[in-house]
Amino acid sequence: MPTPSMEDYLEEIYLLIESKGYARVSDIAEAMSVNPSSVTKMVQRLDKGGYLVYEKYKPLILTLKGTDMGKRLVHLHELLERFLRIIGVNEENIYKDVEGIEHHMSKSSIIKIENLVQYFEEDSTRLEELNEIRKISDFTQ
């Protein structure tokens, strides 16, 4: 089981590969604002864990296990961002809040949030009604 830090790296590596077609240690260091030596240590751990293939001076290659985990982490991150927007969290807090909770949720909670997000997004009138309730609630406080 990867640690939260390992998950952050896998998520970033997956996103880099999806957007650029590759991920290098320097790309990850820049994207995550960390030292390249820290990235090297982490990708070596991820290599040993079977999440990616690391060869010095070459782009990283995610294994099937790493790709699946990266895809799941990106999906969860996006789901939590959508959920927090639905419940009215200020945009400037969303990223920090997602980072704080995304590694500590049970599968059951994720499924329930996914169902709730789907409920609101499949019918825009539901979201409009929720926003009206929120406006009334904010006005009375």
Secondary structure by P-SEA (a helix, b strand, c coil): cccaaaaaaaaaaaaaaaacccccaaaaaaaacccaaaaaaaaaaaaaaccccccccccccccaaaaaaaaaaaaaaaaaaaaaaaacccccaaaaaaaaccccccaaaaaaaaaaaaaaaacaaaaaaaaaaaaaaaaac
